Amino acid sequence: MWRDAVLVAGKDLRVEARSRVGVNQVVPFALLVLVVFAFALDSDRVTLVSVGPGLFWVTVVFSGLLAIQRSFVIEADDDARDALRLSGLDGAGIFLGKAGAIAVQLAVLEVVLAFGVVVLYNLRLHGAVMLLLTCAATTVGLAAAGTVYGIIAAGLRVRDTLLPLLVLPVLAPVLLAAARACDAALAGTPSEGWPWVRLLAVFATIYVTFGVVAFGPLLEES
Amino acid sequence: MSSTKLDDNRRTGEDRDARRMSSRATKVLGWATASTLALTAVMALVISPADVNMGDSVRLLYLHVPTAWLAMYVSFGVTTLASALYLWKRTRSRFWDLTAGASAEIGVVFLGLTLLIGSIWGRITWGVWWTWDARLTTTAVLFVLYLGYLAVRKVPASPEAQSRRAAIVAIAAFLDVPIVHLSVTWWRTLHQDASILDERRLLDPQITGAMAWTLLLGVVAFTLLYAWLLIHRFRLAWVEDRIADRQIDLAIEERRAEATTDDRSAADALGARTPSAEVAR
């Protein structure tokens, strides 16, 4: 299973690295969202600092949706999905590989956006341990839930509109928890943040488990 | 000609089915629903007193609580259960898939009503249409989750793929519900605690007399309403399913008729095609 996962993740990341869609489109889009938020809200420093963590995670989720869609668009071309089905790879392995590749892309995106938030919103980072754990748990949760819904929507004519409708409500608690945990870390009150980090970890565990179990059957009929 | 005869047989068979489905039991259920609903209306609007704090706006709650109960616990509970039964190989059948879909549709409609009535009540009591309180937020997320589920059901695909996909989405949505609930409860809470389904409250109830009876009657009435709606929505879906099946059969028969008539003379072809064209209409 793990060998299959590494193979699939490697393939996805190689495709992304060569096509450069992530670097040329998704990352600029994410930065653009940060700038647009500054326009929409009053661009004074106090507001942006106080809502910074929330905006950061909203941006990650929106850009993450693009990454998830990309991950399944590359399987749609040239009937690559049929090849994947026929490859004899383990369904759980394919899930872990695809989710892993999305998680790596999200992690890169988060690093870029963190710089963006620090520079554009003048946010000061504190509580490195909690921030890192929050990012790790959220990234895994987003990637796992996104991959589950990505395969459900993949291959449908309406996938571009269906995916956000399905994923965003599911991710609502993740968004909430990640923003609260970052708030707590930045405010220097980590004791308030730990329950949120635990919730994120629980979410990630549930959806990784669900994906490992359900991905095989979903891939069969997508 | 043979195709029309076959079709007539099927049609009478289905008519008999349809008559059997609108059975005496569902008629009784319908009347029971209507009368308990009417009684609830009388109790809620006339007999029960106005609340000390809330005044007459408390009467909205006799609708609000039962619709919430119907949507969140009964409907979505049945959807989840039916989806799980569909996914389990031993009990997999179209029956469970249609039940899950019918139940979710009813649930979404009544959850929408719950939000609407709650919003009106909130405007009167809290002074705002909406507030980001835990239970409201959870309910709103739940509403959108199941809208997504219904959207998935509407996406065209082969029936089996569609059913399995919908069932998996239902289970995934259900997994999310406790997490959403927990997260927004930690976030903030303004809504009052559960009035009845709470140990402390059960032993020391805070609503009594006519109000409690009205609420209880409302819950019973809406549970009956749910059962009645579910049966009828299910029937409709079942009949739709069979019509779709029959259209496929008809199309196949027509193609076969065309294939055989190609060999015959033009006059024969005209004769064979007319009846099936009539049926299609």
Interface residues (C-beta under 8 A of the other chain):
Chain A: V148 Y149 I152 L156 V158 L162 L165 L166 L168 P169 V170 A172 P173 L176 A177 R180 P195 W196 L199 V202 F203 I206 Y207 F210 A214 P217 L218 E221
Chain B: V141 V144 L145 L147 G148 A151 V152 V155 A157 E160 A161 R164 R165 I168 V169 I171 A172 A173 L175 D176 I179 V180 L182 S183 V184 W186 W187
